[in-house]
Amino acid sequence: MTALKSFELAPPGAAANAVLIASAVLPAVLLAGVWALDPGGLRALPPWALVSIIALGPVLIGFGMLQARNPRIELDATHLTLRHGLLRTRWPRADLQAQQARLLDLETEREWQPAMKLFGAALPGLQSGLFRLRNGQNARVYLTARQAVVLVPTKRRPILLSLVRPRDFLAALQSA
């Protein structure tokens, strides 16, 4: 394999977007609630605190949109690369156990389900980052669905991925 092949990761669900928007709007709602209960109460807050509270929402929305922008997996002769917003994670092809890669249904193979977030994001409809699985292993995870999840074993820790075309990815991974 000489050419770079790119595979689109499945986008986060509507629930993840709703949580992101709700967390962005929450500071302004709290501020409005404080003002409604006691209009003079906001005078006790320093100006920098008000600016921080008001700016926090748009910053969260912007960061979330940046992270969700065009997530993909790239496969070439030397590396498997996960690109997700500003983050990039690379695995050497030599570390991948491509022939053992397969599709999982996390509803039936529950031992592969993420149990605890170690680093990353855990929202309804999106789990991304480093997670401890029910089987005790740590895994790099990008999940937006429970069916047709790609399991890629590596020498260090497994990778679990939700892809738009999981069978095409598996074929490309195992063909090299």
One Martini backbone bead per residue (centre of mass of N, CA, C, O) as a GRO file, in nm:
protein
  176
    1MET     BB    1   0.093   0.039   0.027
    2THR     BB    2   0.108   0.390  -0.080
    3ALA     BB    3  -0.153   0.516  -0.036
    4LEU     BB    4  -0.370   0.729   0.099
    5LYS     BB    5  -0.628   0.641   0.329
    6SER     BB    6  -0.961   0.760   0.391
    7PHE     BB    7  -1.177   0.758   0.690
    8GLU     BB    8  -1.485   0.810   0.814
    9LEU     BB    9  -1.612   0.907   1.096
   10ALA     BB   10  -1.861   0.888   1.294
   11PRO     BB   11  -2.080   1.099   1.393
   12PRO     BB   12  -2.219   1.251   1.627
   13GLY     BB   13  -2.489   1.271   1.797
   14ALA     BB   14  -2.751   1.460   1.905
   15ALA     BB   15  -2.688   1.433   2.210
   16ALA     BB   16  -2.404   1.558   2.204
   17ASN     BB   17  -2.496   1.833   2.094
   18ALA     BB   18  -2.693   1.901   2.324
   19VAL     BB   19  -2.483   1.902   2.552
   20LEU     BB   20  -2.305   2.121   2.435
   21ILE     BB   21  -2.519   2.346   2.425
   22ALA     BB   22  -2.604   2.334   2.723
   23SER     BB   23  -2.315   2.401   2.837
   24ALA     BB   24  -2.303   2.681   2.689
   25VAL     BB   25  -2.579   2.807   2.816
   26LEU     BB   26  -2.565   2.783   3.128
   27PRO     BB   27  -2.415   3.042   3.221
   28ALA     BB   28  -2.635   3.242   3.117
   29VAL     BB   29  -2.870   3.126   3.282
   30LEU     BB   30  -2.746   3.174   3.560
   31LEU     BB   31  -2.712   3.476   3.530
   32ALA     BB   32  -3.015   3.537   3.483
   33GLY     BB   33  -3.109   3.418   3.755
   34VAL     BB   34  -2.956   3.610   3.939
   35TRP     BB   35  -3.079   3.870   3.824
   36ALA     BB   36  -3.383   3.799   3.880
   37LEU     BB   37  -3.350   3.774   4.196
   38ASP     BB   38  -3.087   3.999   4.192
   39PRO     BB   39  -2.996   4.274   4.029
   40GLY     BB   40  -2.766   4.370   4.243
   41GLY     BB   41  -2.580   4.106   4.263
   42LEU     BB   42  -2.380   4.164   4.016
   43ARG     BB   43  -2.206   4.391   4.150
   44ALA     BB   44  -2.024   4.187   4.319
   45LEU     BB   45  -1.903   4.124   4.058
   46PRO     BB   46  -1.649   4.112   3.872
   47PRO     BB   47  -1.594   4.184   3.546
   48TRP     BB   48  -1.428   3.925   3.476
   49ALA     BB   49  -1.653   3.725   3.559
   50LEU     BB   50  -1.866   3.807   3.353
   51VAL     BB   51  -1.697   3.757   3.101
   52SER     BB   52  -1.641   3.458   3.158
   53ILE     BB   53  -1.935   3.360   3.161
   54ILE     BB   54  -2.019   3.467   2.876
   55ALA     BB   55  -1.768   3.329   2.711
   56LEU     BB   56  -1.791   3.023   2.770
   57GLY     BB   57  -2.003   2.929   2.568
   58PRO     BB   58  -1.867   2.997   2.290
   59VAL     BB   59  -1.613   2.834   2.349
   60LEU     BB   60  -1.749   2.556   2.369
   61ILE     BB   61  -1.873   2.553   2.090
   62GLY     BB   62  -1.613   2.596   1.928
   63PHE     BB   63  -1.459   2.348   2.034
   64GLY     BB   64  -1.668   2.135   1.952
   65MET     BB   65  -1.667   2.198   1.648
   66LEU     BB   66  -1.366   2.144   1.603
   67GLN     BB   67  -1.367   1.845   1.702
   68ALA     BB   68  -1.606   1.754   1.487
   69ARG     BB   69  -1.426   1.813   1.248
   70ASN     BB   70  -1.347   1.580   1.035
   71PRO     BB   71  -1.330   1.286   1.124
   72ARG     BB   72  -1.041   1.056   1.087
   73ILE     BB   73  -0.886   0.789   0.906
   74GLU     BB   74  -0.547   0.701   0.832
   75LEU     BB   75  -0.390   0.501   0.567
   76ASP     BB   76  -0.068   0.363   0.532
   77ALA     BB   77   0.234   0.203   0.509
   78THR     BB   78   0.322   0.315   0.824
   79HIS     BB   79   0.025   0.428   0.923
   80LEU     BB   80  -0.212   0.507   1.178
   81THR     BB   81  -0.452   0.783   1.172
   82LEU     BB   82  -0.600   1.001   1.410
   83ARG     BB   83  -0.840   1.260   1.327
   84HIS     BB   84  -0.946   1.510   1.585
   85GLY     BB   85  -0.919   1.797   1.520
   86LEU     BB   86  -0.632   1.876   1.701
   87LEU     BB   87  -0.598   1.574   1.703
   88ARG     BB   88  -0.323   1.324   1.693
   89THR     BB   89  -0.298   0.971   1.624
   90ARG     BB   90  -0.028   0.729   1.612
   91TRP     BB   91   0.038   0.414   1.438
   92PRO     BB   92   0.230   0.173   1.367
   93ARG     BB   93   0.194  -0.090   1.159
   94ALA     BB   94   0.371  -0.289   1.332
   95ASP     BB   95   0.159  -0.264   1.589
   96LEU     BB   96  -0.050  -0.395   1.420
   97GLN     BB   97  -0.321  -0.649   1.422
   98ALA     BB   98  -0.480  -0.682   1.139
   99GLN     BB   99  -0.585  -0.987   1.127
  100GLN     BB  100  -0.759  -0.935   1.411
  101ALA     BB  101  -0.944  -0.757   1.291
  102ARG     BB  102  -1.287  -0.644   1.377
  103LEU     BB  103  -1.622  -0.677   1.432
  104LEU     BB  104  -1.849  -0.524   1.665
  105ASP     BB  105  -2.097  -0.585   1.924
  106LEU     BB  106  -2.151  -0.423   2.223
  107GLU     BB  107  -2.417  -0.568   2.312
  108THR     BB  108  -2.281  -0.869   2.306
  109GLU     BB  109  -1.971  -0.760   2.360
  110ARG     BB  110  -1.930  -0.630   2.668
  111GLU     BB  111  -1.613  -0.642   2.728
  112TRP     BB  112  -1.569  -0.388   2.510
  113GLN     BB  113  -1.680  -0.183   2.688
  114PRO     BB  114  -1.680   0.113   2.814
  115ALA     BB  115  -1.632   0.207   3.168
  116MET     BB  116  -1.378   0.425   3.185
  117LYS     BB  117  -1.259   0.737   3.194
  118LEU     BB  118  -0.927   0.872   3.156
  119PHE     BB  119  -0.929   1.030   2.861
  120GLY     BB  120  -1.167   1.271   2.752
  121ALA     BB  121  -1.488   1.192   2.610
  122ALA     BB  122  -1.830   1.170   2.770
  123LEU     BB  123  -2.112   1.134   2.579
  124PRO     BB  124  -2.397   1.121   2.439
  125GLY     BB  125  -2.287   0.963   2.142
  126LEU     BB  126  -1.978   1.002   2.278
  127GLN     BB  127  -1.654   0.838   2.266
  128SER     BB  128  -1.331   0.990   2.350
  129GLY     BB  129  -1.028   0.816   2.406
  130LEU     BB  130  -0.928   0.697   2.715
  131PHE     BB  131  -1.024   0.362   2.814
  132ARG     BB  132  -1.178   0.144   3.026
  133LEU     BB  133  -1.265  -0.173   3.007
  134ARG     BB  134  -1.445  -0.444   3.114
  135ASN     BB  135  -1.173  -0.634   3.066
  136GLY     BB  136  -0.932  -0.412   3.177
  137GLN     BB  137  -0.854  -0.262   2.940
  138ASN     BB  138  -0.695  -0.031   2.754
  139ALA     BB  139  -0.838   0.219   2.520
  140ARG     BB  140  -0.880   0.349   2.210
  141VAL     BB  141  -1.157   0.580   2.148
  142TYR     BB  142  -1.427   0.600   1.882
  143LEU     BB  143  -1.767   0.649   1.970
  144THR     BB  144  -2.125   0.646   1.824
  145ALA     BB  145  -2.166   0.333   1.842
  146ARG     BB  146  -2.249  -0.030   1.897
  147GLN     BB  147  -2.235  -0.100   1.602
  148ALA     BB  148  -1.988  -0.171   1.396
  149VAL     BB  149  -1.717  -0.208   1.549
  150VAL     BB  150  -1.379  -0.147   1.538
  151LEU     BB  151  -1.119  -0.381   1.601
  152VAL     BB  152  -0.773  -0.291   1.689
  153PRO     BB  153  -0.510  -0.457   1.750
  154THR     BB  154  -0.224  -0.412   1.959
  155LYS     BB  155   0.067  -0.418   2.139
  156ARG     BB  156  -0.063  -0.224   2.363
  157ARG     BB  157  -0.367  -0.127   2.256
  158PRO     BB  158  -0.673  -0.103   2.173
  159ILE     BB  159  -0.901  -0.016   1.900
  160LEU     BB  160  -1.205   0.183   1.883
  161LEU     BB  161  -1.439   0.218   1.598
  162SER     BB  162  -1.646   0.455   1.428
  163LEU     BB  163  -1.765   0.403   1.102
  164VAL     BB  164  -1.906   0.451   0.798
  165ARG     BB  165  -1.690   0.220   0.658
  166PRO     BB  166  -1.585  -0.058   0.806
  167ARG     BB  167  -1.528  -0.270   0.579
  168ASP     BB  168  -1.330  -0.099   0.414
  169PHE     BB  169  -1.123  -0.066   0.635
  170LEU     BB  170  -1.061  -0.364   0.686
  171ALA     BB  171  -0.966  -0.429   0.402
  172ALA     BB  172  -0.729  -0.225   0.397
  173LEU     BB  173  -0.580  -0.325   0.652
  174GLN     BB  174  -0.559  -0.643   0.550
  175SER     BB  175  -0.407  -0.598   0.257
  176ALA     BB  176  -0.096  -0.526   0.354
   0.00000   0.00000   0.00000
